[in-house]
Amino acid sequence: MAWTEDKIKQLKKLWAKGRSTVEIAKELGISKNSVVGKVHRLELANRPSPIKKKATTAKTTAVQKPKGKCTLLDLKLTTCHWPIGDPNDADFHFCGEQTVTGKPYCAEHCKIAYTSLKELANQTIKTPASKQD
């Protein structure tokens, strides 16, 4: 297939309008792959992939679901691995909330897990004043 100046102009015009490669191919009477190749060679502006967009949306939706109790088999990289309860008990589970990036725990459990000894020493434990009779 030979690209004429008119077809290249039309390709650029349709690409700028946001038409898909399939739509452009149909209008020009050529294959989708020809359109993709020419767009690449002409170095036209990149556009977000509709496939990646759908995958990202699905991933975001999955992350936003309320987690609640997670079993060992439910844990993922993005779910809090903080154990709750005694491993010998039937109701033992993991937190399962959204993790802090790069950490195995949610924000609440990171505060507990990553407290320095200096911070612990500076904390004052508040105890109720004992009543005198």
C-alpha positions in Angstrom: 0.0 0.0 0.0 1.5 3.3 -1.0 0.8 6.3 1.2 -0.2 9.4 -0.8 0.0 12.9 0.5 -3.8 13.1 0.7 -4.0 9.9 2.7 -1.3 11.1 5.1 -3.2 14.5 5.6 -6.4 12.6 6.2 -4.6 10.2 8.7 -3.2 13.2 10.6 -6.6 14.9 10.7 -8.4 11.8 11.9 -5.7 11.1 14.4 -5.9 14.6 15.8 -9.7 14.1 16.2 -9.1 11.1 18.4 -10.4 8.5 16.0 -9.3 4.9 16.7 -6.9 3.1 14.4 -9.7 0.8 13.3 -11.9 3.7 12.4 -9.1 5.4 10.5 -8.3 2.2 8.6 -11.9 1.7 7.5 -12.1 5.3 6.3 -8.9 5.1 4.4 -9.6 1.6 3.1 -6.4 0.1 4.5 -5.5 -2.3 7.4 -5.3 -1.2 11.0 -1.6 -2.3 11.1 -0.8 0.1 8.2 -2.3 2.9 10.2 -0.4 2.0 13.4 2.9 1.7 11.5 2.4 5.1 9.7 1.4 6.8 13.0 4.6 5.4 14.5 6.8 6.5 11.6 5.3 10.0 11.5 5.8 10.2 15.3 2.3 11.5 15.9 1.3 12.3 19.4 0.8 9.3 21.6 -2.6 8.6 23.0 -3.5 6.5 26.1 -4.2 2.9 25.3 -7.9 2.0 25.7 -6.8 -1.5 26.8 -4.6 -0.1 29.6 -7.3 2.3 30.6 -9.8 -0.5 31.1 -7.2 -2.6 33.0 -6.4 0.4 35.3 -10.1 1.1 35.9 -10.7 -2.6 36.9 -7.6 -2.6 39.1 -8.7 0.6 40.9 -12.2 -0.8 41.4 -10.7 -3.9 42.9 -8.5 -1.9 45.3 -11.3 0.3 46.5 -13.5 -2.6 47.6 -13.8 -2.8 51.4 -11.4 -5.5 52.6 -12.4 -6.7 56.1 -11.1 -10.0 57.2 -8.5 -11.7 55.0 -7.3 -15.3 55.1 -3.7 -16.2 54.2 -5.0 -17.2 50.8 -6.7 -13.8 50.3 -3.5 -11.7 50.9 -2.1 -9.7 48.0 0.7 -7.2 47.8 -1.8 -4.4 48.2 -3.6 -5.9 51.3 -2.4 -5.3 54.9 -0.6 -8.4 56.3 -1.1 -7.5 59.9 -2.2 -10.6 61.8 -5.3 -10.3 64.0 -6.0 -12.8 66.8 -4.3 -16.1 67.7 -3.3 -18.3 64.7 -4.7 -21.3 66.6 -8.2 -19.7 66.8 -10.8 -20.2 64.1 -11.4 -16.5 63.7 -7.7 -15.7 63.1 -7.3 -13.4 60.1 -5.3 -10.5 58.6 -6.3 -6.9 58.4 -6.7 -6.8 54.6 -7.0 -3.0 54.3 -5.1 -1.1 51.5 -1.4 -1.0 52.1 0.9 2.0 52.2 3.1 1.9 49.1 6.2 -0.2 49.6 5.0 -1.5 53.0 3.2 -4.7 53.9 0.8 -2.9 56.3 -2.0 -0.3 56.1 -1.4 3.2 57.5 -2.7 2.4 60.9 -0.6 -0.7 61.3 2.5 1.0 59.9 2.3 3.5 62.8 2.6 0.5 65.2 5.1 -1.5 63.2 7.5 1.3 62.4 7.7 3.1 65.7 11.3 3.8 66.7 12.7 3.0 70.2 13.2 6.7 70.7 9.6 7.4 69.9 8.5 4.7 72.3 10.7 6.1 75.1 9.2 9.6 74.6 5.6 8.3 74.8 4.0 8.7 78.2 1.7 6.0 79.3 -1.4 7.5 80.8 -2.8 5.5 83.6 -5.8 6.5 85.7 -4.9 8.0 89.0 -5.4 5.6 91.8 -8.1 6.4 94.2 -7.1 6.9 97.8 -9.6 5.9 100.4 
